[in-house]
């Protein structure tokens, strides 16, 4: 085998990550998120215009980047909305405000350090214990939320909603959005459930856009992309494809993508496989996978 690799005769065929049927019913394949995002961008700009809040055009390359980084945004926000029984547009606005004050990192060590902080001047009078509770770390961050500004923004956007806060500091949002009654507790449990999305929002430079001259949020933008790209299939491996699809996407000499192995790359891949096999328990330790992630 080393002799074959040295001779440049060993290749890996790269299967696609995504498959989509175009308008003619033919399959189109994409090996990376960026490839699919670029295709979506090309379709998007044929139907819509996109500018920032200063009415400056967003370049095609930047639209591609936005799509690539937010493919699952609308789906994840909808799942969270369904879990909390709240409109995802309302939830998104709430998380926009929360993401500006949350001081919580994905590593538990950071949460533990934060949980040891106390503030004798806090209005709610809650004293934080020092046992490393994630809930306490989040509660500390929620206390930094400017309640008056938060209340004004939510009630201005949704005229039939009422925002209030009880003596323990828990914020309640209730009222009508459209034809449905909403009720949301903004507490540590809600924030912990939404933490992955909060971090995504907090690390993103974009929240609002002008699409076709009208202000929209990221949720609306990605929902629009989803309608432009109907029926995208996420392929989890070559075994998921039918024989004909595997042939045209991965094996056809005229279309396939090949990576030629070198001795160094072959060694690196073997070492990675051995490392994963030997450290499964450590790699899976404290891995938090929810039912929503599997869906």
Buried (B, 14 or more C-beta within 10 A) or exposed (E): EEEEBEEEEBEEEBBBBBBBEEEEEEBBBBBEBBBBBBBBBEBBEEEBEBBEEEEEEBEBEBBBBBBBBBBEBBBBBBBBBEBBEBBBBBBBBBBBBBBBBBEBBEEEEEBBBBBBEEEEEBEBEBEBEEEBBBBBBBBBBBBEBEBEEBBEBBBEEBEEBEBEBEEEBBBBBBBBBEEEEBEBBBBBEBBBBBBBBBBBBBEBEBBEBBBEEEEBBBBBBBBBBBEBBEEBBEBEEBEEBEEEBBEBBBEEEEEBBEEEBEEEBBEEEEEEEEEEEEEEEEEEEEEEEEEBEEE
